[in-house]
Amino acid sequence: MSASAGDERPPSHLFYQSRQRRPLIDRAEGVYLWDTDGRRYLDGSSGAMVSNIGHSNPRVLEAMQAQMARATFAYRLHFENEPAERLAARTAAAMPLGMDRVFFVSGGSEAVESCLKLARQYAVATGQASRYKVVSRFPSYHGATLGALAVTGYAPMSAPFSPMMHEMPKIPAPTCYLDRDGLDMHQRGLRYADMLESEILRQGPETVLAFIMEPVGGAATGALVAPDSYYARIREICERYGVLLIHDEVMSGAGRTGRFLAGEHWDVIPDLIALSKGFAAGYAPLGAMVAPGWMVEPVLDTGGFIHGYTYAGNPLACAAGLAVLDEIESRDLVGNAARMGERLRARLDGLAERFPMIGDVRGKGLLQAVELVADRETMAVLPPERMAAARLVELAYERGLIIYWRRTRGGYSGDHVLVCPPLIVDESHIEEIAATLGDALAALEAELAAAR
Ligand SMILES: Cc1ncc(COP(=O)(O)O)c(C=O)c1O
């Protein structure tokens, strides 16, 4: 762990996952953050892939201040509010045709929970009450609440809670880059998609409600992108068995991959979409479930959607969301994510040429990841106890670059870091990220060699 300014501070009453302390944030602007000791950090992961439009955007702050001066809260059972109405309309306009009903929440886990519950209520409302199983992928991440965790495929996060929840069926995520099977990528894509059909048949199609997937993987897989053939086949299989397709775009949505939705890269229209993170880009806790009218109407007709959160459609959060959407659209940040994503990818590929421990570079747009391995040929993992990716994050942090790590192979082994700067980055930021990451990788390489 980094020797941070926090080491001299008194114990905190606050706790999260661990005892790790970090410096105090002083201020943030654009792609940089400063701690109270004046050290500057380049936000190379947009926090947790959140701060898509950068920090302290003056137009967003102004819009929030204007809303604050009017009303910060008006409960949705007592009042409608204009920012929520306008944001719902603008969100619907950014979605594929027919996906035009919007339900606001305060974060990604809530967005996923909402998708699971609306799917279930739709089945009940339309005479398909036997359907309740939600198939998902392993590895995957869909959230920390028990419903979202039940469809999450990341062993250490769910293991302690498994007796408390109804764990859902999992199929392997399409980790084609690990396969040494003589198939080409097209065939591998179909092979992994067909595992969904086998699982639906194994479970009994009449019991299967939905399939949830991240169109471009997030933290659990390290920006996993399936072969093109995968996406259309998955859509086809869901259609064939009346299984609803849920795209979890909590991380990949709002422009991060170079399209507003990652699913657009393959022209897939899912039945439900979960959004959060970049949707309000850290200016307010906000997320959304987007659904088609044909799913919402039968539920509203049969007693209503039995679900909701106190802060849903909060006017201040929605005013922030609207201003963020204005920034994304008026500055073509989606296009910038595509352009800068290519440059970032080229730099990460360059680092892979320099450092043999980089086994794979993958992703789309500004959702990129680097996987570290012991052997590039076999893709054998590094000794898990070395915590190589976590260590790389610390070495980068000490050098003023923030990146994000997770375990690649389901949670207990495998190392990757996500490199996902805000969508406002320019060429000079990409060069700074590549240079600092290169220094951190060199330091990690030396440490691993010394430990051998
Ligand atoms: C794909 C995906 N879904 C859901 C979530 C959960 O979001 P939150 O942490 O806002 O509840 C995350 C968070 O990382 C995510 O990446």
PDBQT file of the ligand as one rigid body, heavy atoms in Angstrom, charges set to zero:
ROOT
HETATM    1  C1  LIG A 501     -21.158  -3.255 -15.189  1.00  0.00    +0.000 C 
HETATM    2  C2  LIG A 501     -21.530  -2.772 -13.823  1.00  0.00    +0.000 A 
HETATM    3  N1  LIG A 501     -22.763  -2.974 -13.358  1.00  0.00    +0.000 NA
HETATM    4  C3  LIG A 501     -23.150  -2.544 -12.138  1.00  0.00    +0.000 A 
HETATM    5  C4  LIG A 501     -22.265  -1.891 -11.305  1.00  0.00    +0.000 A 
HETATM    6  C5  LIG A 501     -22.712  -1.428  -9.946  1.00  0.00    +0.000 C 
HETATM    7  O1  LIG A 501     -22.752  -0.049  -9.884  1.00  0.00    +0.000 OA
HETATM    8  P1  LIG A 501     -22.716   0.738  -8.483  1.00  0.00    +0.000 P 
HETATM    9  O2  LIG A 501     -21.378   0.491  -7.884  1.00  0.00    +0.000 OA
HETATM   10  O3  LIG A 501     -22.954   2.173  -8.892  1.00  0.00    +0.000 OA
HETATM   11  O4  LIG A 501     -23.834   0.209  -7.653  1.00  0.00    +0.000 OA
HETATM   12  C6  LIG A 501     -20.955  -1.670 -11.744  1.00  0.00    +0.000 A 
HETATM   13  C7  LIG A 501     -19.981  -0.982 -10.874  1.00  0.00    +0.000 C 
HETATM   14  O5  LIG A 501     -18.798  -1.071 -11.053  1.00  0.00    +0.000 OA
HETATM   15  C8  LIG A 501     -20.581  -2.109 -13.033  1.00  0.00    +0.000 A 
HETATM   16  O6  LIG A 501     -19.347  -1.920 -13.507  1.00  0.00    +0.000 OA
ENDROOT
TORSDOF 0
